[in-house]
């Protein structure tokens, strides 16, 4: 899975019926050491109810279809977790309540 | 498969992978001489790997070919802890 920050939403009204009723979020990948955005963006289906600004990770490819929300849908990126903390070599580089 | 170094852990309580008590490791891809690359992956730990260890990760749908990840939304797992790597007769890594 890859770490990213929720930086926005993506809305589409004319779309493939099988992606009806699914929330798309705009994610920016982050460098885990600095928790800063890398300038690399992904549109992902929201599988956990993530909010703007939160750090998440997402599953890509066929694994992204293994959630209740995205089963049998044309998804190749689904947010599967909201991150509470990231520790690198013993120090927290990110902590949800603190940052 | 890629070699990677375990750099830390990622904690999540609000998740949708329906795996009980998973451990997510933050790994950084490296080569067989432990030279680190810029690529970081969050991988589900299957083998109890610790920070600093060199491991092997499996990605994509192959990551679901294990008891713990079968039909789960997981695309990367730590499949093994490396003890030794040899290249053309020289040991390039020893645990």
Backbone of each chain as ProteinMPNN parsed JSONL, in Angstrom:
{"seq_chain_A": "XXXXXXXXXXXXXXXXXXXXXXXXXXXXXXXXXXXXXXXXXXXXXXXXXXXXXXXXXXXXXXXXXXXXXXXXXXXXXXXXXXXXXXXXXXXXXXXXXXX", "coords_chain_A": {"N_chain_A": [[0.856, -1.201, 0.0], [0.34, 2.369, -0.385], [1.371, 5.458, 1.118], [-0.48, 8.462, 1.608], [-1.856, 11.845, 1.439], [-5.101, 13.162, 2.034], [-6.185, 15.477, -0.185], [-8.219, 16.645, -1.535], [-11.411, 16.559, -3.329], [-13.046, 14.65, -5.923], [-15.376, 15.087, -8.378], [-17.81, 13.51, -10.388], [-20.367, 13.501, -12.725], [-21.348, 12.459, -15.075], [-20.854, 9.289, -15.717], [-19.478, 5.946, -15.688], [-21.92, 3.547, -15.013], [-21.322, 1.63, -13.046], [-19.697, 2.886, -11.233], [-21.255, 4.441, -9.82], [-22.464, 6.368, -7.068], [-20.171, 6.31, -5.51], [-17.602, 7.693, -3.522], [-15.052, 9.803, -4.635], [-11.742, 10.583, -3.823], [-9.162, 13.046, -3.853], [-5.822, 12.308, -3.747], [-2.576, 13.039, -2.464], [0.548, 11.659, -2.839], [2.879, 10.953, -0.187], [6.119, 11.687, 1.214], [7.333, 9.482, 3.43], [9.233, 10.124, 5.399], [9.294, 12.879, 5.752], [6.694, 13.514, 5.696], [5.716, 15.149, 3.787], [4.111, 16.311, 0.767], [4.608, 14.689, -2.417], [4.021, 15.664, -4.863], [2.857, 13.961, -6.561], [-0.081, 12.67, -7.73], [-3.193, 10.917, -7.006], [-6.366, 9.531, -7.864], [-8.64, 8.184, -5.716], [-10.895, 5.649, -4.59], [-13.08, 6.007, -1.833], [-12.819, 4.039, 0.864], [-13.082, 4.051, 3.563], [-14.165, 6.351, 4.704], [-12.606, 8.73, 4.738], [-11.228, 11.952, 5.617], [-10.639, 15.415, 4.569], [-7.248, 16.337, 4.518], [-6.372, 14.283, 6.101], [-3.975, 11.65, 6.748], [-3.575, 8.76, 4.872], [-3.594, 5.267, 3.782], [-3.538, 3.51, 0.631], [-4.795, 0.767, -1.316], [-3.731, -0.669, -4.351], [-4.468, -1.586, -7.794], [-5.815, -4.876, -8.484], [-6.312, -5.594, -5.865], [-7.591, -3.449, -4.837], [-10.202, -3.824, -5.268], [-11.17, -5.422, -3.331], [-12.866, -4.65, -1.249], [-15.917, -4.024, 0.563], [-17.21, -1.804, -0.471], [-16.071, -1.462, -2.995], [-16.248, -3.786, -4.407], [-16.341, -5.764, -7.348], [-16.287, -3.5, -8.938], [-15.077, -1.021, -11.277], [-12.382, -0.318, -10.053], [-9.115, 0.888, -9.28], [-7.746, 1.866, -7.219], [-8.084, 2.134, -3.848], [-8.86, 3.683, -0.811], [-7.844, 2.223, 2.105], [-7.273, 2.57, 4.746], [-7.175, 4.854, 7.502], [-4.555, 6.702, 8.72], [-3.137, 6.577, 11.947], [-0.679, 6.918, 13.135], [2.784, 7.234, 12.249], [5.789, 5.652, 12.616], [9.242, 6.069, 12.348], [12.107, 4.355, 12.595], [11.818, 4.359, 15.397], [11.028, 6.957, 16.097], [8.165, 9.09, 16.169], [7.077, 10.232, 13.147], [4.796, 11.154, 12.347], [1.748, 11.935, 13.939], [-1.58, 11.536, 14.481], [-3.232, 13.114, 16.261], [-1.508, 14.978, 17.11], [-0.406, 16.308, 14.923]], "CA_chain_A": [[0.0, 0.0, 0.0], [1.125, 3.602, -0.43], [0.917, 6.519, 2.011], [-0.866, 9.694, 0.912], [-2.7, 12.755, 2.227], [-6.312, 13.559, 1.306], [-6.036, 16.904, -0.486], [-9.392, 17.205, -2.211], [-12.417, 15.596, -3.797], [-13.22, 14.633, -7.379], [-16.807, 14.831, -8.614], [-18.131, 13.212, -11.79], [-21.797, 13.147, -12.79], [-21.556, 11.535, -16.204], [-19.802, 8.275, -15.521], [-19.802, 4.529, -15.829], [-22.9, 3.243, -13.965], [-20.788, 0.813, -11.951], [-19.009, 3.652, -10.183], [-22.274, 5.3, -9.237], [-22.612, 6.351, -5.615], [-18.903, 6.096, -4.792], [-16.912, 8.956, -3.312], [-13.661, 9.849, -5.102], [-10.93, 11.586, -3.133], [-7.882, 13.365, -4.489], [-4.743, 12.029, -2.796], [-1.206, 13.352, -2.88], [1.487, 10.756, -2.169], [3.775, 11.686, 0.716], [7.408, 11.087, 1.573], [7.065, 9.13, 4.818], [10.193, 10.693, 6.36], [8.972, 14.279, 6.039], [5.225, 13.603, 5.604], [5.396, 16.218, 2.826], [3.598, 15.819, -0.506], [5.654, 14.479, -3.425], [3.602, 16.223, -6.153], [2.327, 12.855, -7.338], [-1.478, 12.596, -7.272], [-3.99, 9.743, -7.392], [-7.786, 9.589, -7.488], [-8.919, 6.886, -5.088], [-12.245, 5.473, -4.038], [-12.984, 6.091, -0.377], [-13.357, 2.82, 1.469], [-13.133, 4.15, 5.026], [-14.712, 7.623, 5.196], [-11.485, 9.615, 5.062], [-11.546, 13.387, 5.519], [-9.616, 16.307, 4.014], [-6.071, 16.577, 5.362], [-5.93, 13.087, 6.812], [-3.014, 10.75, 6.109], [-4.216, 7.45, 4.651], [-2.899, 4.512, 2.732], [-4.5, 2.933, -0.311], [-4.385, -0.444, -2.046], [-3.867, -0.413, -5.792], [-4.64, -2.766, -8.629], [-6.989, -5.718, -8.22], [-6.608, -5.627, -4.427], [-8.456, -2.318, -4.469], [-11.609, -4.239, -5.43], [-11.518, -6.403, -2.295], [-13.593, -4.085, -0.112], [-17.367, -4.082, 0.348], [-17.623, -0.651, -1.283], [-15.538, -1.464, -4.37], [-16.296, -5.128, -5.001], [-16.865, -5.836, -8.724], [-16.391, -2.197, -9.599], [-13.817, -0.712, -11.972], [-11.528, 0.519, -9.194], [-7.734, 0.391, -9.157], [-7.123, 2.496, -6.045], [-9.079, 2.322, -2.787], [-8.313, 4.01, 0.504], [-8.248, 1.141, 3.004], [-6.99, 2.872, 6.154], [-6.806, 6.198, 7.953], [-3.364, 6.463, 9.523], [-3.077, 7.268, 13.234], [0.71, 7.291, 13.451], [3.864, 6.608, 11.484], [7.068, 5.829, 13.31], [10.413, 5.713, 11.547], [13.252, 4.081, 13.463], [11.587, 4.654, 16.805], [10.435, 8.27, 16.405], [6.943, 9.364, 15.425], [7.188, 11.332, 12.176], [3.429, 11.664, 12.201], [0.792, 11.444, 14.926], [-2.837, 12.158, 14.033], [-3.778, 14.162, 17.131], [-0.508, 16.019, 17.368], [-0.061, 17.128, 13.738]], "C_chain_A": [[0.881, 1.236, 0.0], [0.499, 4.661, 0.478], [0.586, 7.768, 1.21], [-1.69, 10.554, 1.858], [-3.92, 13.103, 1.387], [-6.242, 15.067, 1.078], [-7.243, 17.483, -1.215], [-10.376, 16.129, -2.621], [-12.546, 15.713, -5.317], [-14.673, 14.246, -7.636], [-17.016, 14.552, -10.094], [-19.602, 12.827, -11.854], [-22.051, 12.218, -13.963], [-20.476, 10.483, -16.132], [-20.376, 6.878, -15.736], [-20.772, 4.168, -14.688], [-22.302, 2.475, -12.78], [-19.934, 1.615, -10.967], [-19.963, 4.69, -9.589], [-22.217, 5.215, -7.708], [-21.327, 6.112, -4.849], [-18.173, 7.429, -4.704], [-15.47, 8.842, -3.806], [-12.928, 10.932, -4.32], [-9.636, 11.799, -3.899], [-6.796, 13.176, -3.432], [-3.427, 12.533, -3.362], [-0.278, 12.418, -2.121], [2.408, 11.583, -1.279], [5.079, 10.926, 0.88], [7.297, 10.76, 3.056], [8.021, 9.78, 5.821], [9.799, 12.111, 6.739], [7.462, 14.505, 6.13], [4.808, 14.736, 4.663], [4.941, 15.59, 1.51], [4.71, 15.686, -1.536], [5.254, 15.094, -4.775], [3.038, 15.16, -7.075], [0.9, 12.568, -6.822], [-2.179, 11.348, -7.777], [-5.452, 10.033, -7.049], [-8.136, 8.217, -6.941], [-10.359, 6.84, -4.603], [-12.113, 5.419, -2.517], [-13.642, 4.871, 0.26], [-13.55, 2.923, 2.972], [-13.74, 5.446, 5.538], [-13.613, 8.584, 5.602], [-11.886, 11.075, 4.846], [-10.357, 14.171, 4.971], [-8.467, 16.452, 5.012], [-5.548, 15.328, 6.047], [-4.876, 12.323, 6.006], [-3.695, 9.379, 6.037], [-3.216, 6.548, 3.951], [-3.945, 3.802, 1.891], [-3.909, 1.692, -0.961], [-4.635, -0.175, -3.528], [-4.061, -1.725, -6.54], [-5.849, -3.579, -8.199], [-7.326, -5.752, -6.725], [-7.556, -4.508, -4.026], [-9.924, -2.698, -4.63], [-12.056, -5.171, -4.31], [-12.176, -5.771, -1.079], [-15.082, -4.111, -0.449], [-17.799, -2.986, -0.631], [-17.225, -0.834, -2.745], [-15.6, -2.83, -5.041], [-16.96, -5.088, -6.375], [-17.06, -4.491, -9.385], [-15.05, -1.87, -10.243], [-12.94, 0.222, -11.137], [-10.111, -0.01, -9.259], [-6.994, 1.106, -8.032], [-8.22, 2.745, -5.023], [-8.372, 2.627, -1.475], [-8.792, 2.929, 1.471], [-7.966, 1.467, 4.465], [-6.711, 4.354, 6.368], [-5.671, 6.0, 8.951], [-3.417, 7.268, 10.819], [-1.661, 7.734, 13.53], [1.667, 6.564, 12.514], [5.128, 6.768, 12.312], [8.17, 5.3, 12.422], [11.583, 5.581, 12.509], [13.034, 4.622, 14.871], [11.043, 6.038, 17.092], [9.193, 8.462, 15.544], [7.209, 10.504, 14.453], [5.803, 11.919, 11.922], [2.571, 11.076, 13.313], [-0.485, 12.234, 14.728], [-3.27, 13.3, 14.941], [-2.8, 15.316, 17.241], [-0.349, 16.91, 16.138], [-1.305, 17.701, 13.09]], "O_chain_A": [[2.058, 1.153, 0.353], [-0.722, 4.757, 0.598], [1.28, 8.099, 0.249], [-2.156, 10.104, 2.904], [-3.808, 13.317, 0.18], [-6.24, 15.844, 2.033], [-7.287, 18.683, -1.485], [-10.205, 14.951, -2.309], [-12.201, 16.735, -5.91], [-15.14, 13.207, -7.171], [-16.479, 15.253, -10.951], [-20.044, 11.935, -11.129], [-22.865, 11.299, -13.871], [-19.316, 10.749, -16.447], [-21.575, 6.682, -15.933], [-20.484, 4.451, -13.525], [-22.732, 2.657, -11.641], [-19.489, 1.065, -9.96], [-19.551, 5.662, -8.956], [-21.961, 4.156, -7.134], [-21.364, 5.752, -3.672], [-18.126, 8.194, -5.667], [-14.755, 7.907, -3.446], [-13.421, 12.05, -4.171], [-9.087, 10.879, -4.506], [-6.834, 13.793, -2.368], [-3.184, 12.469, -4.567], [-0.308, 12.383, -0.89], [2.687, 12.747, -1.563], [5.144, 9.708, 0.713], [7.177, 11.675, 3.871], [7.653, 9.968, 6.98], [9.943, 12.515, 7.893], [7.01, 15.557, 6.583], [3.68, 15.224, 4.735], [5.338, 14.473, 1.178], [5.653, 16.477, -1.535], [6.036, 15.06, -5.725], [2.771, 15.43, -8.246], [0.702, 12.266, -5.645], [-1.827, 10.79, -8.816], [-5.739, 10.702, -6.056], [-7.953, 7.205, -7.618], [-10.953, 7.86, -4.256], [-11.155, 4.858, -1.984], [-14.86, 4.698, 0.2], [-14.105, 2.02, 3.598], [-13.819, 5.618, 6.755], [-13.67, 9.185, 6.674], [-12.746, 11.393, 4.024], [-9.232, 13.673, 4.915], [-8.691, 16.665, 6.203], [-4.413, 15.308, 6.523], [-4.874, 12.338, 4.775], [-4.3, 8.911, 7.001], [-2.131, 6.985, 3.57], [-5.059, 3.526, 2.337], [-2.696, 1.577, -1.135], [-5.619, 0.463, -3.903], [-3.851, -2.813, -6.003], [-6.795, -3.043, -7.62], [-8.488, -5.918, -6.357], [-8.241, -4.598, -3.007], [-10.802, -1.966, -4.173], [-13.186, -5.659, -4.324], [-12.057, -6.305, 0.024], [-15.456, -4.208, -1.618], [-18.64, -3.209, -1.501], [-17.955, -0.412, -3.642], [-15.058, -3.009, -6.132], [-18.005, -4.462, -6.551], [-17.89, -4.344, -10.283], [-14.011, -2.373, -9.816], [-12.774, 1.397, -11.467], [-9.906, -1.223, -9.291], [-5.777, 0.978, -7.898], [-9.174, 3.477, -5.292], [-7.428, 1.944, -1.078], [-9.996, 2.735, 1.643], [-8.378, 0.714, 5.346], [-6.095, 5.017, 5.533], [-5.798, 5.233, 9.905], [-3.698, 8.466, 10.811], [-1.457, 8.805, 14.101], [1.405, 5.452, 12.056], [5.502, 7.885, 12.671], [8.054, 4.23, 11.823], [11.999, 6.547, 13.149], [13.914, 5.247, 15.463], [10.627, 6.299, 18.221], [9.15, 8.071, 14.378], [7.53, 11.616, 14.872], [5.654, 13.009, 11.369], [2.645, 9.882, 13.604], [-0.478, 13.463, 14.799], [-3.642, 14.363, 14.444], [-3.188, 16.468, 17.437], [-0.176, 18.121, 16.27], [-1.208, 18.411, 12.089]]}, "seq_chain_B": "XXXXXXXXXXXXXXXXXXXXXXXXXXXXXXXXXXXXXXXXXXXXXXXXXXXXXXXXXXXXXXXXXXXXXXXXXXXXXXXXXXXXXXXXXXXXXXX", "coords_chain_B": {"N_chain_B": [[9.914, -9.95, -7.044], [10.831, -7.662, -4.437], [13.684, -6.442, -2.654], [13.83, -5.022, 0.595], [14.224, -2.614, 3.233], [13.27, -2.639, 6.59], [11.824, 0.149, 7.936], [10.119, 1.216, 9.784], [6.892, 1.499, 11.463], [3.369, 1.56, 10.616], [0.505, 2.823, 11.955], [-2.921, 2.055, 12.214], [-6.26, 2.515, 13.147], [-8.696, 2.87, 12.1], [-9.83, 1.162, 9.619], [-10.323, -0.675, 6.513], [-9.759, -3.314, 5.897], [-10.512, -5.608, 7.07], [-8.821, -7.26, 8.536], [-7.714, -8.896, 11.392], [-5.898, -7.416, 13.947], [-3.586, -6.51, 12.427], [-0.149, -5.987, 11.382], [1.384, -3.25, 10.115], [4.138, -2.603, 8.197], [6.533, -0.078, 7.56], [8.421, -0.006, 4.788], [11.509, 0.429, 3.018], [12.567, 0.318, -0.236], [15.425, -1.569, -1.244], [18.738, -2.478, -2.546], [20.652, -5.493, -3.322], [22.905, -4.931, -1.945], [22.2, -3.527, 0.189], [21.784, -0.905, -0.513], [19.825, 1.939, -0.319], [16.689, 2.804, -1.871], [14.515, 5.394, -3.236], [11.96, 4.585, -2.851], [9.095, 3.933, -0.928], [7.09, 1.591, 0.825], [4.023, 0.486, 2.227], [3.653, -2.393, 3.921], [2.021, -5.43, 4.736], [2.875, -7.21, 7.597], [3.971, -10.487, 7.644], [5.716, -12.093, 8.908], [6.879, -11.239, 11.249], [8.862, -9.217, 11.148], [11.533, -6.979, 12.044], [12.502, -3.525, 12.774], [15.1, -2.318, 10.718], [15.798, -4.741, 9.666], [16.5, -6.624, 6.674], [14.238, -7.446, 4.181], [11.997, -9.429, 2.116], [9.611, -8.368, -0.216], [6.328, -8.933, -1.473], [4.259, -7.848, -4.097], [1.184, -6.469, -5.493], [-1.462, -8.545, -6.87], [-0.43, -10.901, -6.037], [0.169, -10.544, -3.42], [-2.046, -11.312, -2.138], [-2.045, -14.0, -1.962], [-1.923, -15.502, 0.424], [-2.686, -17.026, 3.615], [-3.537, -15.109, 5.462], [-4.121, -12.898, 3.933], [-5.859, -13.533, 1.933], [-8.246, -12.693, -0.448], [-8.355, -10.135, 0.579], [-8.078, -6.524, 0.796], [-5.229, -6.01, 0.166], [-2.095, -5.045, -1.08], [0.576, -5.455, -0.751], [2.99, -7.36, 0.903], [5.163, -8.371, 3.593], [7.136, -10.94, 2.99], [9.267, -12.45, 3.782], [12.198, -12.727, 5.906], [15.461, -11.728, 5.304], [18.422, -13.661, 5.371], [20.867, -13.971, 4.115], [22.627, -12.83, 1.19], [24.005, -13.646, -1.909], [26.254, -12.827, -4.52], [27.609, -13.706, -7.535], [29.429, -15.337, -6.155], [30.324, -13.751, -4.096], [29.458, -12.653, -0.851], [26.924, -10.446, -0.468], [25.262, -9.508, 1.396], [24.727, -10.07, 4.847], [22.896, -11.238, 7.571]], "CA_chain_B": [[9.934, -9.57, -5.637], [11.831, -6.628, -4.171], [14.318, -6.4, -1.348], [13.509, -3.75, 1.252], [14.677, -2.502, 4.624], [12.166, -2.201, 7.455], [12.193, 1.445, 8.531], [9.246, 1.573, 10.912], [5.544, 0.915, 11.425], [2.259, 2.467, 10.338], [-0.589, 2.397, 12.844], [-4.236, 2.533, 11.787], [-7.361, 1.849, 13.843], [-9.901, 2.973, 11.259], [-9.376, 0.563, 8.36], [-11.374, -1.448, 5.839], [-9.248, -4.537, 5.273], [-11.079, -6.717, 7.854], [-7.793, -8.169, 9.056], [-7.641, -8.677, 12.844], [-4.585, -7.232, 14.549], [-2.511, -6.526, 11.425], [0.992, -5.098, 11.636], [1.812, -2.653, 8.846], [5.52, -2.141, 8.276], [6.984, 0.88, 6.549], [9.687, -0.514, 4.27], [12.148, 1.22, 1.961], [13.167, -0.622, -1.198], [16.896, -1.484, -1.299], [19.289, -3.48, -3.457], [21.259, -6.613, -2.602], [24.022, -4.449, -1.123], [21.547, -2.655, 1.17], [21.716, 0.508, -0.945], [18.408, 2.287, -0.237], [16.064, 3.545, -2.978], [13.575, 6.407, -2.708], [10.593, 4.034, -2.85], [8.609, 3.415, 0.348], [5.855, 0.82, 0.678], [3.425, -0.029, 3.462], [3.437, -3.815, 3.651], [1.509, -6.183, 5.879], [3.928, -8.098, 8.1], [3.542, -11.887, 7.809], [6.806, -12.894, 9.467], [7.418, -10.647, 12.47], [10.121, -8.539, 10.837], [11.788, -5.829, 12.907], [13.133, -2.371, 12.136], [16.507, -2.53, 10.39], [16.007, -6.0, 8.961], [16.258, -6.651, 5.221], [13.148, -8.396, 3.936], [11.536, -9.539, 0.73], [8.193, -8.019, -0.255], [5.563, -9.321, -2.67], [3.267, -6.806, -4.342], [0.139, -6.775, -6.457], [-2.422, -9.562, -6.439], [0.312, -11.975, -5.363], [0.162, -10.29, -1.969], [-3.254, -11.913, -1.547], [-1.939, -15.475, -2.01], [-1.515, -16.062, 1.717], [-3.859, -17.3, 4.441], [-3.98, -13.9, 6.156], [-4.522, -11.809, 3.02], [-6.726, -14.059, 0.855], [-9.431, -11.854, -0.73], [-8.32, -8.9, 1.377], [-7.558, -5.41, -0.012], [-3.809, -5.83, 0.504], [-1.296, -5.197, -2.318], [2.006, -5.61, -0.426], [3.249, -8.096, 2.149], [6.544, -8.767, 3.887], [7.0, -12.393, 2.877], [10.392, -13.177, 4.379], [13.335, -11.972, 6.452], [16.636, -12.222, 4.58], [19.613, -13.971, 6.168], [22.12, -13.839, 3.355], [22.518, -12.696, -0.268], [25.297, -13.883, -2.54], [26.263, -12.476, -5.932], [28.854, -14.162, -8.197], [30.386, -15.926, -5.212], [30.623, -12.876, -2.941], [28.287, -12.384, 0.003], [26.68, -8.995, -0.502], [24.524, -9.133, 2.612], [24.57, -11.131, 5.85], [22.048, -10.649, 8.634]], "C_chain_B": [[10.979, -8.48, -5.46], [12.429, -6.845, -2.787], [13.973, -5.048, -0.737], [14.021, -3.8, 2.677], [13.497, -2.014, 5.454], [12.607, -0.929, 8.166], [11.328, 1.79, 9.729], [7.883, 0.929, 10.762], [4.511, 1.999, 11.136], [1.076, 1.945, 11.132], [-1.907, 2.934, 12.299], [-5.315, 1.774, 12.547], [-8.623, 1.908, 13.001], [-9.518, 2.447, 9.869], [-10.446, -0.351, 7.799], [-10.834, -2.739, 5.274], [-9.7, -5.788, 6.025], [-10.03, -7.757, 8.253], [-7.656, -7.879, 10.548], [-6.191, -8.521, 13.26], [-3.442, -7.255, 13.541], [-1.344, -5.664, 11.893], [1.463, -4.578, 10.271], [3.225, -2.127, 9.024], [5.777, -1.116, 7.177], [8.338, 0.379, 6.077], [10.195, 0.39, 3.154], [12.886, 0.258, 1.052], [14.684, -0.448, -1.192], [17.421, -2.518, -2.284], [20.015, -4.544, -2.636], [22.519, -6.208, -1.849], [23.511, -3.449, -0.085], [21.525, -1.191, 0.779], [20.24, 0.893, -1.052], [17.952, 3.05, -1.476], [15.03, 4.497, -2.384], [12.183, 5.838, -2.489], [10.219, 3.444, -1.493], [7.299, 2.683, 0.088], [5.342, 0.48, 2.078], [3.073, -1.481, 3.18], [2.95, -4.517, 4.913], [2.565, -7.197, 6.298], [3.367, -9.505, 8.298], [4.548, -12.686, 8.622], [7.431, -12.288, 10.716], [8.749, -9.949, 12.254], [10.272, -7.303, 11.717], [12.498, -4.711, 12.158], [14.607, -2.674, 11.894], [16.757, -3.815, 9.627], [15.773, -5.826, 7.459], [15.255, -7.774, 4.96], [12.872, -8.488, 2.44], [10.043, -9.211, 0.738], [7.591, -8.528, -1.564], [4.453, -8.298, -2.847], [2.24, -7.269, -5.373], [-0.772, -7.875, -5.933], [-1.702, -10.715, -5.754], [0.304, -11.784, -3.85], [-1.071, -10.919, -1.322], [-3.163, -13.431, -1.498], [-1.422, -16.029, -0.687], [-2.773, -16.225, 2.569], [-4.428, -15.983, 5.0], [-4.559, -12.857, 5.186], [-5.458, -12.27, 1.905], [-7.998, -13.23, 0.768], [-9.521, -10.622, 0.152], [-7.734, -7.771, 0.507], [-6.116, -5.054, 0.359], [-3.017, -5.981, -0.791], [0.2, -5.266, -2.024], [2.147, -6.336, 0.901], [4.748, -8.303, 2.321], [6.518, -10.284, 3.974], [8.159, -13.133, 3.517], [11.464, -12.246, 4.897], [14.592, -12.579, 5.84], [17.797, -12.478, 5.541], [20.883, -13.65, 5.392], [21.816, -13.66, 1.871], [23.922, -12.858, -0.848], [25.197, -13.49, -4.003], [27.617, -12.86, -6.495], [29.897, -14.607, -7.167], [30.751, -15.03, -4.05], [29.339, -12.647, -2.159], [28.087, -10.874, 0.043], [25.883, -8.542, 0.715], [24.486, -10.314, 3.56], [23.862, -10.495, 7.042], [22.861, -10.317, 9.874]], "O_chain_B": [[11.916, -8.386, -6.253], [11.775, -7.357, -1.879], [13.837, -4.052, -1.448], [14.225, -4.87, 3.251], [12.802, -1.078, 5.059], [13.603, -0.91, 8.889], [11.74, 2.562, 10.595], [7.721, -0.054, 10.038], [4.742, 3.185, 11.375], [0.688, 0.783, 11.006], [-2.012, 4.114, 11.962], [-5.299, 0.544, 12.594], [-9.523, 1.086, 13.17], [-8.96, 3.177, 9.05], [-11.365, -0.757, 8.511], [-11.362, -3.241, 4.281], [-9.318, -6.901, 5.665], [-10.304, -8.956, 8.303], [-7.497, -6.72, 10.931], [-5.354, -9.376, 12.97], [-2.439, -7.934, 13.759], [-1.515, -4.738, 12.687], [1.876, -5.344, 9.4], [3.48, -1.3, 9.9], [5.319, -1.253, 6.042], [9.295, 0.335, 6.851], [9.418, 1.028, 2.444], [13.725, -0.521, 1.504], [15.181, 0.677, -1.142], [16.659, -3.336, -2.8], [19.997, -4.505, -1.406], [23.139, -7.041, -1.187], [24.27, -2.64, 0.449], [21.279, -0.324, 1.617], [19.484, 0.255, -1.786], [18.706, 3.831, -2.056], [14.707, 4.427, -1.199], [11.306, 6.542, -1.988], [10.917, 2.577, -0.966], [6.499, 3.094, -0.753], [6.124, 0.222, 2.992], [2.274, -1.762, 2.286], [3.413, -4.228, 6.017], [3.086, -7.946, 5.472], [2.399, -9.692, 9.035], [4.277, -13.828, 8.992], [8.442, -12.802, 11.193], [9.661, -10.071, 13.072], [9.289, -6.662, 12.089], [13.024, -4.91, 11.063], [15.284, -3.223, 12.763], [17.809, -3.972, 9.006], [14.965, -5.002, 7.03], [15.404, -8.894, 5.449], [13.423, -7.745, 1.627], [9.297, -9.705, 1.583], [8.244, -8.551, -2.607], [3.785, -7.921, -1.884], [2.399, -8.3, -6.026], [-0.854, -8.114, -4.728], [-2.312, -11.435, -4.964], [0.419, -12.749, -3.094], [-1.136, -11.044, -0.099], [-4.098, -14.089, -1.042], [-0.576, -16.924, -0.675], [-3.808, -15.627, 2.273], [-5.641, -15.775, 5.008], [-5.388, -12.034, 5.576], [-5.81, -11.482, 1.027], [-8.73, -13.075, 1.745], [-10.61, -10.125, 0.44], [-6.971, -8.045, -0.42], [-5.829, -3.943, 0.805], [-3.234, -6.94, -1.533], [1.012, -5.149, -2.941], [1.512, -5.978, 1.892], [5.499, -8.397, 1.35], [5.954, -10.851, 4.91], [8.052, -14.332, 3.773], [11.63, -11.129, 4.409], [14.77, -13.797, 5.855], [18.116, -11.653, 6.396], [21.848, -13.123, 5.946], [20.874, -14.255, 1.348], [24.891, -12.287, -0.347], [24.195, -13.772, -4.66], [28.652, -12.407, -6.006], [31.082, -14.297, -7.287], [31.413, -15.473, -3.112], [28.267, -12.47, -2.739], [28.943, -10.125, 0.515], [25.83, -7.353, 1.03], [24.241, -11.443, 3.134], [24.179, -9.382, 7.461], [22.312, -9.819, 10.857]]}, "name": "protein", "num_of_chains": 2, "seq": "XXXXXXXXXXXXXXXXXXXXXXXXXXXXXXXXXXXXXXXXXXXXXXXXXXXXXXXXXXXXXXXXXXXXXXXXXXXXXXXXXXXXXXXXXXXXXXXXXXXXXXXXXXXXXXXXXXXXXXXXXXXXXXXXXXXXXXXXXXXXXXXXXXXXXXXXXXXXXXXXXXXXXXXXXXXXXXXXXXXXXXXXXXXXXXXXXX"}
